[in-house]
Amino acid sequence: MFRNTRVPGVAALALGLFTATTPAWAATTPVSAGATVGLGALTAMYAVWSLLARDPTKDHWALSVVGLIMLMSPWIGMFAGSAAAWVGWIVGTVVMVLGGAAYVRDETGNLAEEARVQQLATYQVQHRTAA
């Protein structure tokens, strides 16, 4: 029915949970703890939505944006010298590339149109009227 979209979602969920737990295992400042917990939770949330969605194209786009923000967060939050910075840079890059690649795959495969056609066909089968 739909292409396999579970791999980016599961990987992003694992990376989001890993990022959200950074303050538990790394020395962080209050700003870096807030950034890693918040952006990790946001990554996990979009990952779950992409796993549950019929058409995860928009969720994959959101994952790439959250990854970009996570990548930039050590410089914006001025915690580039901490262990949380490395988590932001590495996980942010991976999530950004993962989400971007899944988005491009979804758009190239015209996943949104396939979902719309499938939903229309299902509706027509379920609501046939006797003619």
Secondary structure, 3 states (H helix, E strand, C coil): CCCCCHHHHHHHHHHHHHHHCHHHHCCCCHHHHHHHHHHHHHHHHHHHHHHHCCCCHHHHHHHHHHHHHHHHHHHHCCCCCCHHHHHHHHHHHHHHHHHHHHHHHHHHCCHHHHHHHHHHHHHHHHCCCCC
